[in-house]
Amino acid sequence: MKVPFFRLDAGGNELRYLREVLESGWLTSGGKVLDFEADFGDRVGATHAIAVNSCTAALHLACEAAGVGPGSEVLVPTLTFTATAEVVEYLGGRVRLADVDPTTGLLTPEIVAEALDAHPSISCVMPVHFAGRACRMRGTTERPGIVDLCTERHVTIVEDAAHAFPSRHSNGSPVGAAIGSAACCFSFYANKTISTGEGGMVTTDDDDLADRIRRMRLHGIDRSAWDRHTNVNARWEYDVVAAGYKYNLTDLAAAIGLAQLERAEEFRAARARLVGRYRERLAGIEGVRLPAIPDDPDGHAWHLFAIHLDPAAGLDRDAFIDGLREHQIGTSVHYKPLHRMTHWSRTARADGGAVAPDAFPGGEAWFRGCVSLPLFPSMTDGEFEAVCTAIHAVLGRIRQPVVRA
Ligand SMILES: Cc1ncc(COP(=O)(O)O)c(C=O)c1O
């Protein structure tokens, strides 16, 4: 049986809302975007939710509004997608790569503290809530979190929550709510926890930051087209107050987003159930490590279910992926860390030389063995069993599938 790495579930109100948009005749940013923003903001408890056409755009706008610019030095974990780092360079800033915890893949307060002590020039930190698990943002006096450390040193935080909707911080507040960062950025890319094909959102409680992001997302114009044409006081006139970008989300995408949002918790619960079943079926295989479970398991969005192979598994990660491909099972690798990428390995060192992989032992340990397994809400029992049977077969330990009552 063929099992894809991801399959979108668009079986809710997606078509209905899309039809409403098409029949309204207003396809670009308008009423549906406003509804999507209001609904998303309510769900994460943020004062402002600003829809854009990707998380990359969200990160770019958030960093720009938070003051990242020429000369800024920004701390980015090596285990992330290139978008987190590239926006710093768009703005003329410099990326300083940080290592991650080898068991969670997360940037930790300890790593942040060490980096801020060693490099007082760092003015911004970008924690990535990798796989859907929130970084430790708040802590205690004895064990401070990333926010505590950064606040003390007047360092700005822009959160990359591309994987983390819906997720919760350890203090119970939703990722995206005010936690002490300048802004939090989400992705609705094709295979994310909710999808609009391409799309993103910035949340913030800072009114000035929100104003700047809203303007810069649409050319630096002081009033949106929707505002100019539909407002009761509609006027044609507008002003350009900065050289902005074209990052607005369309009403077509927002229509899909609204329908996906209605089912976000149902999707999360379905992924969490699959995680529980994977943990049962893959328990005790020599050389296979399963993902760590946080104290608040329901606070994990489970965007990814990444297992790790160590040498005791008897074959390396790439051979395992090839074996699963022969069984028609889709997998992925999250991620080849940035310090292994040509561009980032060069920029990581002031002298432009390639960085040594052993400079990032946590990221290396994660990368060596990680494999992300299929995890999507519409996965059938048959597909789930096919993945597990293939894993056991590839590892040479074929067991009978558990028969469920
Ligand atoms: C951690 C992380 N940050 C940012 C992005 C960029 O998201 P988008 O594709 O919506 O621009 C991604 C996309 O995969 C991601 O995984």
The ligand as an ORCA input file, in Angstrom:
! r2SCAN-3c Opt
* xyz 0 1
  C      10.607     26.230     10.813
  C      10.095     26.902      9.580
  N      10.130     28.234      9.491
  C       9.661     28.896      8.413
  C       9.135     28.212      7.345
  C       8.645     28.975      6.146
  O       7.279     28.791      5.979
  P       6.564     29.210      4.609
  O       6.767     28.089      3.646
  O       5.112     29.370      5.004
  O       7.168     30.472      4.164
  C       9.059     26.815      7.384
  C       8.507     26.071      6.254
  O       8.607     24.881      6.123
  C       9.545     26.137      8.526
  O       9.507     24.811      8.607
*
